[in-house]
Amino acid sequence: MQLKKLAKEGDLASCKILARSLVDSKRQRNRMHATKAQINSVSMNIQNQLAMVKVAGVMEKSAAVMSAMQQLIRLPEIQATMMQLSKEMTKAGLIEEMMEDSFDNVFESEE
């Protein structure tokens, strides 16, 4: 409005100065918006990197726990124990089966 008023009055020097000032302020506003977008982008990247650092820390701790568990649990020993247990259970099953057959034969012969 002020620019139009100065133009009507014929004050071209003030009109040019005011027009330049208006153009400059529009440019600065656009730069501010672009800068704000860049700052938001940087902020999001920092948050993403922080999340990645946290994930890496958790994975490192998980690997340490798994390593400790592996040292505590000796797989070959457990495997050997399970094999031995399986053999013993098989023997017990066979013995039980043989005893049942024997009892069945005894009871059949008594009848």
C-alpha positions in Angstrom: 0.0 0.0 0.0 2.7 2.4 0.9 4.5 1.6 -2.4 1.4 2.4 -4.4 1.0 5.7 -2.5 4.6 6.7 -3.2 4.1 5.8 -6.9 1.0 8.0 -7.1 2.9 10.8 -5.5 5.7 10.5 -8.0 8.5 9.7 -5.5 10.4 7.2 -7.7 13.5 7.1 -5.5 11.6 6.1 -2.4 9.5 3.8 -4.5 12.6 1.9 -5.8 14.1 1.7 -2.3 10.8 0.3 -0.9 10.4 -2.1 -3.8 14.0 -3.4 -3.3 13.3 -3.8 0.4 10.1 -5.7 -0.4 11.9 -8.0 -2.8 14.7 -8.6 -0.3 12.3 -9.4 2.5 10.5 -12.0 0.2 13.9 -13.5 -0.6 14.9 -13.6 3.0 11.5 -15.2 3.9 12.1 -17.9 1.3 15.6 -18.5 2.6 14.3 -18.8 6.1 11.8 -21.5 5.0 14.6 -23.3 3.1 16.9 -23.1 6.2 14.1 -24.3 8.4 13.6 -27.3 6.1 17.3 -28.1 6.2 17.4 -27.8 10.0 14.5 -30.2 10.3 16.3 -32.6 7.9 19.4 -32.4 10.0 17.4 -33.0 13.2 15.8 -36.1 11.7 19.1 -37.4 10.5 20.6 -36.9 14.0 17.6 -38.8 15.6 18.0 -41.6 13.1 21.7 -41.9 13.9 20.9 -41.9 17.6 18.5 -44.7 17.1 21.1 -46.7 15.1 23.7 -46.2 17.9 21.1 -47.5 20.4 20.4 -50.5 18.2 24.1 -51.2 17.8 24.6 -51.0 21.6 21.7 -53.5 22.2 23.1 -55.8 19.6 26.6 -55.6 21.2 25.0 -56.5 24.6 23.1 -59.3 23.0 26.2 -60.8 21.4 28.0 -60.6 24.8 25.1 -62.4 26.5 25.1 -65.1 23.7 28.8 -65.5 24.1 28.5 -65.9 27.9 25.7 -68.5 27.4 27.8 -70.4 25.0 30.6 -70.6 27.5 28.2 -71.7 30.3 26.5 -74.3 28.2 28.9 -76.8 26.7 27.1 -78.3 23.8 29.2 -81.5 23.3 28.7 -82.4 27.0 24.9 -81.9 26.8 24.8 -83.9 23.5 26.7 -86.8 25.1 24.4 -86.7 28.1 21.3 -86.7 25.9 22.6 -89.6 23.9 23.3 -91.6 27.0 19.9 -90.8 28.4 18.3 -91.9 25.1 20.2 -95.2 25.3 19.1 -95.8 28.9 15.5 -95.0 28.1 15.6 -97.3 25.2 17.1 -100.1 27.4 14.4 -99.4 30.0 11.7 -99.6 27.3 13.1 -102.9 26.0 13.3 -104.3 29.5 9.8 -103.2 30.3 8.6 -104.7 27.1 10.4 -108.0 27.8 8.8 -108.1 31.3 5.4 -107.5 29.9 5.8 -110.3 27.4 7.1 -112.6 30.2 4.1 -111.7 32.4 1.7 -112.3 29.5 3.3 -115.7 28.8 3.1 -116.6 32.5 -0.6 -115.6 32.8 -1.4 -117.4 29.5 0.2 -120.6 30.7 -1.7 -120.5 34.0 -5.0 -120.3 32.2 
